[in-house]
Amino acid sequence: MIPSLLPSKPGNSIALRLSALFTLVALAVFVLIGSALYRQVDRSLDLLPEAELDARFSVLESTLNRYGTAEHWAKINNKLNLLSEEDRRIRFWVVSSDPAFEYGHPTEQVRGFAEGAPGMRDLRLSDSPYPYKVLVSELPALGERPPLRFLIGIDTETFWQAQHSLLVAIVGLAVLGVLLASLLSYWVARIGLKPLQALSDEAQTLAPPRLDGRLQTHDLPPELAQFAGAFNAALDRVSQAYTQLEAFNADVAHELRSPLTNLIGQTQVALTRGRSAEHYFEVLQSNLEELERLRSIINDMLFLASADQGSKATALTQASLAEEVATTLDYLDFILEDAQVSVRVSGDAQACIEKAQLRRALINLLNNAVQHTAPHQVIEVRIDAGEQEVNIAVSNPGPAIADEHLALLFERFYRVDAARSNSGGGNHGLGLAIVKAIARMHGGDVFVRSQAGANTFGISLPNAQLRGFAVKI
């Protein structure tokens, strides 16, 4: 029975998997874009305090370089006081060897900082958690004024807070975007998988004995159409196998019923009244023949069942196929003599075979040919060696077989008509099926042709030089 397509667990849901993949993609995109945006804004924010310091110094530079007396320097101090009061972020320091020309009460830390090279540097003060961006400038001596170090700094707290706010905004938007992308992707995946759910519902209606239904492939996306086509092809194979199985069961019942009916009938007749010992002996002998026939059928069925399970020929030996055919003909000598037919063998080749199995296949092929060959005619056995395989072809003269039957002749219990029935010859309709099974066990195949007044049944085996495993020689 075809297993039902049960819905998968939530953890294994395709929709959830697709949603997770979309979420990861969205997360990667947001991280890349957010990181690039943050780095760009961060660089811009780093330039803002430097630009503001440069602007303020350019305004003061002309004034600082114009006056060199203590009287005028007092006016500069007043102007610096006004600027500091207008913007509490800004601080000024003037470091000089003359205290009269200093400003901002520079500490030892500031004095040490001022001795460095002129330029833009960061200064951390104990009274501020954020560093100051400081522009250090050197002023030459002028009049009474000795050389000075002029420092103008700006508190970077505002810029750091702006950076932090930007980071929080980017992270928050990224989280919100990823969450939204996850929900939307799950919704989109559910919509996109609706055709698959429809296929699943449709497939659940397909079960034996009704195997004629097929999944509809029209109006499906290409990927699902390909899946539905493959599923329909699998159903075709299952349907064919199911039909063959039903036919096989019917044929088995028919083949077993005949000898059982004979056994029961003969035994009942023998028991209706007293019989002589000779009569009982004849009945038992007839029953024994029917029991042998039953055993033969059962053994053949067990062998085919084993082959269907994937059994392989293991006791392989490299041997001459012509010699194996000759040995088989010796075994069939009386059968050939009774049928008044002869066999002509041509060609030879080496192959890796399990001798007992190959001889069984050859016996079945030759028996099949003998049963359909008129007296005083010749059966041809030809052995051909190719690059990839060797062929053993058994040809017998006879009426042509229709093309529609050729592909089915190696199936179990298959008969074209009563004239080609094997049931009376000892193989019970399983002889050619066993030949096919033995060929597959050796990694080969079978073939059949009907042309030029001859019917040819044969077996193909891999060339001995192509076997990929060790053999006994």
C-alpha positions in Angstrom: 0.0 0.0 0.0 1.3 3.5 -0.8 2.2 5.3 2.5 0.1 8.4 3.2 1.8 11.7 2.9 1.5 12.7 6.5 2.1 16.4 7.4 5.6 16.9 8.7 6.4 18.1 12.2 6.5 21.8 12.7 10.2 21.7 13.3 10.7 20.1 9.9 8.2 22.4 8.1 9.4 23.5 4.7 7.7 26.9 5.3 9.6 27.3 8.5 12.8 26.3 6.8 12.3 28.8 4.0 11.3 31.5 6.5 14.5 30.8 8.5 16.6 31.1 5.3 14.9 34.3 4.3 15.4 35.6 7.8 19.1 34.8 7.7 19.3 36.6 4.3 17.5 39.6 5.6 19.7 39.6 8.7 22.9 39.5 6.6 21.6 42.3 4.4 20.6 44.5 7.4 24.0 43.8 9.1 26.0 44.7 5.9 23.9 47.8 5.2 23.8 48.9 8.8 27.5 48.4 9.3 28.3 50.4 6.2 25.9 53.2 7.2 27.3 53.3 10.7 30.9 53.5 9.6 30.1 56.3 7.1 28.2 58.3 9.7 30.8 57.6 12.3 33.5 59.0 10.0 31.3 62.1 9.4 30.7 62.6 13.1 34.5 62.4 13.8 35.1 65.2 11.3 32.5 67.5 12.8 34.4 68.5 15.9 37.6 69.0 13.9 35.8 71.2 11.4 34.3 73.3 14.3 37.7 73.7 16.0 39.3 74.8 12.7 36.5 77.3 12.1 36.8 78.8 15.6 40.6 79.0 15.4 40.5 80.7 12.0 38.3 83.4 13.5 40.7 84.0 16.5 44.0 83.5 14.7 44.2 87.1 13.3 43.4 88.6 16.7 45.9 86.5 18.5 48.7 87.4 16.0 47.9 91.1 16.1 48.4 92.1 19.7 51.6 91.5 21.8 51.1 93.7 24.9 49.7 92.7 28.3 47.0 95.4 27.9 45.7 94.0 24.7 46.1 90.5 26.0 43.6 91.3 28.7 41.0 92.1 26.0 41.7 88.8 24.4 41.1 87.1 27.7 37.7 88.8 27.9 36.8 87.7 24.4 37.8 84.1 25.3 35.6 84.3 28.4 32.6 85.4 26.3 33.1 82.6 23.8 33.4 80.0 26.6 30.1 81.3 28.2 28.3 81.2 24.8 29.2 77.5 24.2 29.9 75.4 27.3 31.3 72.7 25.1 34.3 74.9 24.1 37.3 75.4 26.4 40.4 77.5 25.8 43.9 77.2 27.2 46.9 79.4 26.7 50.2 78.1 28.0 53.2 80.5 28.3 56.4 81.0 30.2 54.9 84.4 31.4 51.8 83.9 33.6 50.5 87.3 32.4 49.8 85.8 28.9 48.2 82.5 30.1 44.5 81.6 30.0 42.3 78.9 31.4 44.4 78.0 34.4 46.2 75.2 32.6 47.0 72.2 34.8 50.1 70.1 34.7 48.2 67.7 32.5 47.3 70.5 30.1 50.8 71.9 30.1 52.3 68.4 29.3 49.7 67.9 26.6 50.6 71.4 25.1 54.2 70.5 24.8 53.4 67.9 22.1 53.4 68.5 18.4 50.8 71.0 17.1 47.7 69.5 15.6 44.5 67.8 16.5 44.6 65.4 19.4 42.3 63.8 22.0 42.6 64.9 25.7 41.0 63.1 28.5 40.2 65.2 31.6 39.3 63.9 35.0 36.2 66.1 35.2 34.6 64.7 32.0 33.7 61.1 31.0 34.2 61.9 27.3 37.5 63.0 25.7 38.0 66.5 24.4 39.0 67.0 20.8 41.8 69.6 21.1 43.5 71.7 18.5 47.1 72.7 19.6 48.5 75.8 17.9 51.9 77.5 18.3 52.0 81.3 18.4 55.4 83.0 17.9 56.7 85.8 20.2 55.2 89.2 19.5 56.3 92.4 21.3 56.1 91.8 25.0 54.4 88.4 24.5 56.7 85.4 24.6 56.0 82.3 22.4 52.6 80.7 23.3 50.8 77.4 22.9 47.1 78.1 22.2 44.7 75.2 22.8 41.1 75.1 21.8 39.1 72.0 22.8 35.5 70.8 22.3 33.7 68.3 24.4 32.8 65.2 22.3 29.9 64.1 24.5 27.3 65.3 22.0 29.0 63.5 19.2 29.4 60.3 21.2 25.7 60.4 22.2 24.8 61.0 18.5 26.9 57.9 17.6 25.2 55.8 20.3 21.7 57.0 19.2 22.6 56.1 15.7 23.8 52.6 16.7 20.6 52.0 18.8 18.4 53.2 15.9 20.3 51.0 13.4 20.1 47.9 15.7 16.5 48.6 16.4 15.5 49.0 12.8 17.5 45.9 11.9 15.7 43.8 14.6 12.4 45.2 13.5 13.2 44.6 9.8 14.4 41.0 10.4 11.3 40.2 12.5 9.1 41.7 9.7 11.0 39.8 7.1 10.6 36.6 9.0 6.9 37.0 9.3 6.4 38.1 5.7 8.7 35.3 4.4 6.7 32.7 6.4 3.5 34.1 5.0 4.9 34.1 1.4 6.3 30.5 1.9 2.9 29.3 3.0 1.3 30.8 0.0 4.0 29.5 -2.3 3.7 25.9 -0.9 -0.1 25.7 -1.4 0.3 23.8 -4.7 2.5 21.3 -2.8 -0.1 20.9 -0.1 -2.7 20.3 -2.9 -0.5 17.7 -4.4 -0.1 16.0 -1.0 -3.9 16.0 -0.5 -4.3 14.5 -4.0 -1.6 11.9 -3.4 -3.4 10.7 -0.3 -6.3 9.5 -2.4 -4.1 7.2 -4.4 -3.9 3.7 -3.0 -4.4 0.1 -4.1 -6.5 -1.4 -5.7 -7.2 1.9 -7.5 -3.8 2.8 -9.0 -5.1 4.4 -12.2 -5.2 7.9 -10.8 -2.4 10.4 -11.4 -1.3 13.8 -10.1 -2.4 16.7 -12.2 0.6 18.5 -13.7 -1.0 21.4 -15.5 -0.9 24.8 -13.9 1.9 23.8 -11.6 5.2 25.6 -11.2 8.1 24.0 -13.1 9.7 22.5 -10.0 6.5 20.9 -8.8 5.5 19.8 -12.3 8.8 17.9 -12.4 8.1 16.4 -9.0 4.6 15.4 -10.0 5.9 13.9 -13.3 8.4 11.8 -11.3 5.7 10.7 -8.9 3.4 9.7 -11.7 6.2 7.7 -13.3 6.7 6.0 -9.9 3.0 5.3 -9.8 3.2 3.8 -13.3 5.9 1.4 -12.1 4.0 0.6 -8.9 0.8 0.0 -10.9 2.7 -2.3 -13.4 4.3 -4.2 -10.5 0.9 -4.5 -8.8 -0.7 -5.8 -11.9 2.1 -8.3 -12.4 1.9 -9.4 -8.8 -1.8 -10.0 -9.2 -1.2 -11.9 -12.4 1.6 -13.8 -10.7 -0.6 -14.8 -7.8 -3.3 -16.0 -10.1 -0.8 -18.0 -12.2 0.8 -19.5 -9.1 -2.7 -20.5 -7.8 -3.4 -22.0 -11.2 -0.1 -23.9 -11.4 -0.4 -25.3 -7.9 -4.1 -26.1 -8.3 -3.5 -28.6 -11.2 -1.1 -31.0 -9.4 -3.1 -30.6 -6.1 -6.3 -31.5 -7.9 -4.6 -34.5 -9.5 -3.3 -35.7 -6.2 -6.6 -35.3 -4.5 -8.6 -36.9 -7.3 -6.3 -39.9 -7.7 -6.2 -40.5 -4.0 -10.0 -40.3 -3.6 -10.5 -42.7 -6.5 -8.0 -45.1 -4.9 -9.8 -45.0 -1.6 -13.3 -45.6 -3.0 -12.8 -49.4 -2.8 -10.1 -51.9 -2.2 -7.3 -52.0 -4.8 -4.5 -54.3 -5.5 -1.0 -53.5 -4.4 0.0 -52.9 -8.0 -2.7 -50.3 -8.4 -1.7 -48.6 -5.2 1.9 -48.6 -6.4 0.8 -46.9 -9.7 -1.2 -44.3 -7.7 1.7 -43.5 -5.4 4.0 -43.3 -8.4 1.7 -40.8 -10.1 1.3 -38.8 -6.9 5.1 -38.7 -6.5 5.4 -37.2 -10.0 2.8 -34.5 -9.1 4.6 -33.8 -5.8 7.9 -33.5 -7.7 6.2 -31.0 -9.9 4.9 -29.1 -6.9 8.4 -29.1 -5.4 9.9 -27.8 -8.6 7.4 -25.0 -8.8 8.0 -24.0 -5.2 11.8 -24.1 -5.6 11.6 -22.0 -8.7 9.4 -19.5 -6.9 11.8 -19.3 -3.9 14.7 -18.8 -6.3 13.0 -15.9 -8.0 12.0 -14.4 -4.7 15.6 -14.5 -3.6 16.7 -12.9 -6.9 14.1 -10.2 -6.4 15.7 -9.4 -3.1 18.9 -8.5 -4.8 20.9 -11.8 -4.5 24.1 -11.8 -6.5 26.2 -14.6 -7.9 29.2 -14.9 -5.6 31.1 -18.1 -6.3 32.4 -16.7 -9.6 34.9 -18.6 -11.7 36.4 -17.6 -15.0 35.4 -20.3 -17.5 35.0 -21.0 -21.2 31.3 -20.6 -22.2 31.7 -23.1 -25.0 32.8 -25.8 -22.5 29.8 -24.9 -20.3 27.4 -25.3 -23.3 29.0 -28.7 -24.1 28.6 -29.9 -20.6 24.9 -28.8 -20.6 24.3 -30.6 -23.9 25.7 -33.8 -22.5 23.2 -33.5 -19.7 20.4 -33.0 -22.2 21.5 -35.7 -24.5 18.5 -38.0 -24.0 16.0 -35.1 -24.3 17.6 -34.0 -27.6 17.5 -37.6 -28.9 13.9 -38.1 -28.0 13.0 -34.8 -29.7 15.1 -35.8 -32.7 16.8 -32.4 -32.9 20.5 -31.5 -33.1 22.4 -28.6 -31.7 25.3 -26.7 -33.4 27.6 -24.6 -31.3 29.8 -21.8 -32.7 32.2 -19.3 -31.0 33.7 -19.1 -27.6 34.4 -16.5 -24.9 35.6 -16.3 -21.3 33.3 -15.0 -18.6 33.1 -14.9 -14.8 30.3 -17.2 -13.9 28.8 -19.3 -11.2 28.8 -22.5 -13.1 25.8 -24.2 -11.5 23.6 -21.1 -12.1 24.7 -20.6 -15.7 24.1 -24.3 -16.5 20.6 -24.0 -15.1 20.0 -21.0 -17.4 21.4 -22.9 -20.4 19.2 -25.9 -19.6 16.1 -23.7 -19.5 17.1 -21.9 -22.8 17.8 -25.2 -24.6 14.6 -26.8 -23.2 12.6 -23.9 -24.4 14.2 -24.2 -27.9 13.6 -28.0 -28.0 9.9 -27.7 -27.1 9.4 -25.4 -30.1 11.6 -27.1 -32.7 10.2 -29.7 -35.1 12.0 -33.0 -35.4 15.1 -33.3 -37.6 15.8 -29.6 -37.3 18.9 -27.8 -35.9 19.2 -25.5 -32.9 21.9 -22.9 -33.2 23.9 -21.9 -30.1 26.2 -18.9 -30.9 28.7 -17.3 -28.5 29.9 -13.8 -29.3 32.5 -11.8 -27.4 32.3 -8.0 -27.5 34.3 -5.2 -25.8 31.7 -4.8 -23.0 29.9 -8.1 -22.8 29.6 -11.7 -24.2 26.4 -13.1 -25.6 25.0 -16.6 -25.6 22.2 -16.9 -28.2 20.0 -20.0 -28.6 18.1 -19.9 -31.9 15.4 -22.4 -33.0 13.5 -22.4 -36.3 9.8 -21.7 -35.8 7.0 -19.3 -36.6 7.6 -15.6 -35.9 6.5 -14.1 -32.5 4.6 -10.8 -32.6 6.5 -7.8 -31.4 4.1 -7.1 -28.6 5.0 -10.4 -27.0 8.8 -10.2 -27.2 9.3 -7.9 -24.3 7.2 -10.1 -22.0 8.5 -13.6 -22.8 10.9 -13.5 -19.9 8.1 -12.6 -17.4 6.8 -15.3 -15.0 4.1 -17.6 -16.3 3.8 -15.5 -19.5 2.5 -17.5 -22.5 1.9 -16.2 -26.1 -0.5 -19.1 -26.7 -1.0 -22.7 -25.9 1.5 -23.7 -28.5 4.3 -22.0 -26.5 3.2 -23.0 -23.1 5.9 -24.4 -20.9 3.7 -25.8 -18.3 4.0 -29.2 -19.6 7.7 -29.3 -20.1 9.0 -29.1 -16.6 9.6 -25.4 -16.2 5.9 -24.5 -15.5 6.2 -21.1 -17.2 9.1 -20.0 -15.0 12.0 -21.2 -17.1 12.7 -18.0 -19.0 12.0 -15.9 -15.8 14.8 -17.9 -14.1 17.1 -17.3 -17.0 16.5 -13.6 -16.6 17.1 -13.7 -12.8 20.4 -15.6 -13.3 21.5 -13.0 -15.9 20.7 -10.2 -13.5 22.6 -12.0 -10.6 25.7 -12.0 -12.9 25.3 -8.3 -13.7 24.0 -9.1 -17.2 20.7 -9.2 -19.0 18.6 -11.2 -21.5 17.5 -10.6 -25.0 15.0 -12.1 -27.6 14.7 -11.7 -31.3 12.2 -13.2 -33.9 13.3 -12.8 -37.5 14.3 -14.7 -40.6 12.3 -17.7 -39.6 14.2 -18.2 -36.3 13.4 -17.3 -32.7 16.4 -16.4 -30.6 16.6 -16.3 -26.8 19.9 -15.3 -25.2 21.8 -14.1 -22.2 24.4 -11.3 -22.0 27.2 -11.4 -19.4 29.9 -8.9 -18.6 33.2 -9.5 -20.3 35.6 -11.3 -17.9 38.2 -8.5 -18.3 35.7 -5.9 -17.0 34.8 -7.6 -13.8 35.7 -5.4 -10.8 36.3 -8.2 -8.3 38.6 -11.2 -7.9 37.6 -14.5 -9.5 38.9 -18.1 -9.1 40.8 -19.3 -12.2 
